[in-house]
Amino acid sequence: MIVRPLLPADLPQVEEIERRAMPAPWSAAQVRAEIEAANGFALVAICGGTLGGYAFFRTCLPECELLHLVVAPEWRRRRVATALLDQALAGLAAQGCTTCFLEVRASNEAARQLYTRAGFVQTGRRKHYYSQPVEDALLLTRDMQPAREEHE
Ligand SMILES: CC(C)(COP(=O)(O)OP(=O)(O)OC[C@H]1O[C@@H](n2cnc3c(N)ncnc32)[C@H](O)[C@@H]1OP(=O)(O)O)[C@@H](O)C(=O)NCCC(=O)NCCS
């Protein structure tokens, strides 16, 4: 598996996975906006020569937020999301981020376990945050290792 920055040429494969794997898929315009956002940070995982997953973050130093993380169904439970998270958090720490936030549906056990393993802890709950179906969001936070000073 190779993890690398998301490129505009990846857009069709991201859209295809969104349509296939997500009940409320991001539109092509939403994906394009994230690619073009000045404070956007997005990675893809290339698995067996195809796009197996992707993660979109936004930075607002010294904070960052995970907006979207999806692994194609056929590539799940092979540590693709873990690799995306590990590499993204290392890259974001190198940019100066010290805290990462995300929201997750309370019923999303797979994602909650993934994030717990990755060092996120619950720091809040937003009542009825999601629609279709209406559900609480859990706010998760992870402290990040600050990038080392070069002379250390
Ligand atoms: C959640 C998601 C990103 C996980 O991707 P993944 O590549 O399968 O995750 P990993 O293989 O890195 O899993 C790491 C750990 O997370 C937990 N985990 C992942 N999927 C799980 C599942 N379906 N059930 C229970 N635990 C799960 C396990 O602890 C797993 O370690 P293990 O396989 O050794 O038991 C993927 O299921 C997905 O794309 N879901 C739909 C989109 C989504 O919910 N995104 C998150 C929104 S906040």
The ligand as a MOL file (V3000), in Angstrom:
LIG
                    3D

  0  0  0     0  0            999 V3000
M  V30 BEGIN CTAB
M  V30 COUNTS 48 50 0 0 0
M  V30 BEGIN ATOM
M  V30 1 C -14.2840 3.1590 9.4120 0
M  V30 2 C -13.3860 2.7840 8.2290 0
M  V30 3 C -12.7320 4.0340 7.6550 0
M  V30 4 C -12.3010 1.7910 8.7460 0
M  V30 5 O -11.3920 1.5260 7.6790 0
M  V30 6 P -10.4550 0.2240 7.6800 0
M  V30 7 O -9.3740 0.4340 6.6890 0
M  V30 8 O -11.2900 -0.9820 7.5290 0
M  V30 9 O -9.8590 0.2480 9.1680 0
M  V30 10 P -8.5430 -0.5080 9.6710 0
M  V30 11 O -8.3560 -1.7900 8.9180 0
M  V30 12 O -7.4040 0.4380 9.6820 0
M  V30 13 O -8.9960 -0.8770 11.1650 0
M  V30 14 C -8.2190 -0.5620 12.3010 0
M  V30 15 C -8.9960 -1.0030 13.5480 0
M  V30 16 O -10.2320 -0.2900 13.6300 0
M  V30 17 C -11.2640 -1.1770 14.1440 0
M  V30 18 N -12.2580 -1.4820 13.1100 0
M  V30 19 C -12.2060 -1.1680 11.7980 0
M  V30 20 N -13.3230 -1.6090 11.1770 0
M  V30 21 C -14.0780 -2.2190 12.1120 0
M  V30 22 C -15.3380 -2.8710 12.0850 0
M  V30 23 N -16.0540 -3.0040 10.9480 0
M  V30 24 N -15.8220 -3.3460 13.2520 0
M  V30 25 C -15.1370 -3.2380 14.4150 0
M  V30 26 N -13.9080 -2.6390 14.5020 0
M  V30 27 C -13.4010 -2.1380 13.3620 0
M  V30 28 C -10.5420 -2.4420 14.5560 0
M  V30 29 O -10.0550 -2.2680 15.8730 0
M  V30 30 C -9.3940 -2.4560 13.5580 0
M  V30 31 O -8.2990 -3.2490 13.9550 0
M  V30 32 P -8.3550 -4.8540 13.6800 0
M  V30 33 O -8.7440 -5.0520 12.2420 0
M  V30 34 O -6.9710 -5.3160 14.0040 0
M  V30 35 O -9.4000 -5.4060 14.6140 0
M  V30 36 C -14.2020 2.0320 7.1260 0
M  V30 37 O -14.9850 1.0180 7.7130 0
M  V30 38 C -15.1100 2.9610 6.3210 0
M  V30 39 O -14.7020 3.5280 5.2920 0
M  V30 40 N -16.3880 3.1110 6.7760 0
M  V30 41 C -17.3600 3.9880 6.0910 0
M  V30 42 C -16.9830 5.4580 6.2310 0
M  V30 43 C -16.8520 5.8690 7.6770 0
M  V30 44 O -17.6160 5.4600 8.5500 0
M  V30 45 N -15.8640 6.7370 7.9150 0
M  V30 46 C -15.6100 7.3230 9.2260 0
M  V30 47 C -16.5480 8.4600 9.4480 0
M  V30 48 S -16.1230 9.3920 10.8890 0
M  V30 END ATOM
M  V30 BEGIN BOND
M  V30 1 1 1 2
M  V30 2 1 2 3
M  V30 3 1 2 4
M  V30 4 1 2 36
M  V30 5 1 4 5
M  V30 6 1 5 6
M  V30 7 2 6 7
M  V30 8 1 6 8
M  V30 9 1 6 9
M  V30 10 1 9 10
M  V30 11 2 10 11
M  V30 12 1 10 12
M  V30 13 1 10 13
M  V30 14 1 13 14
M  V30 15 1 14 15
M  V30 16 1 15 16
M  V30 17 1 15 30
M  V30 18 1 16 17
M  V30 19 1 17 18
M  V30 20 1 17 28
M  V30 21 1 18 19
M  V30 22 1 18 27
M  V30 23 2 19 20
M  V30 24 1 20 21
M  V30 25 1 21 22
M  V30 26 2 21 27
M  V30 27 1 22 23
M  V30 28 2 22 24
M  V30 29 1 24 25
M  V30 30 2 25 26
M  V30 31 1 26 27
M  V30 32 1 28 29
M  V30 33 1 28 30
M  V30 34 1 30 31
M  V30 35 1 31 32
M  V30 36 2 32 33
M  V30 37 1 32 34
M  V30 38 1 32 35
M  V30 39 1 36 37
M  V30 40 1 36 38
M  V30 41 2 38 39
M  V30 42 1 38 40
M  V30 43 1 40 41
M  V30 44 1 41 42
M  V30 45 1 42 43
M  V30 46 2 43 44
M  V30 47 1 43 45
M  V30 48 1 45 46
M  V30 49 1 46 47
M  V30 50 1 47 48
M  V30 END BOND
M  V30 END CTAB
M  END
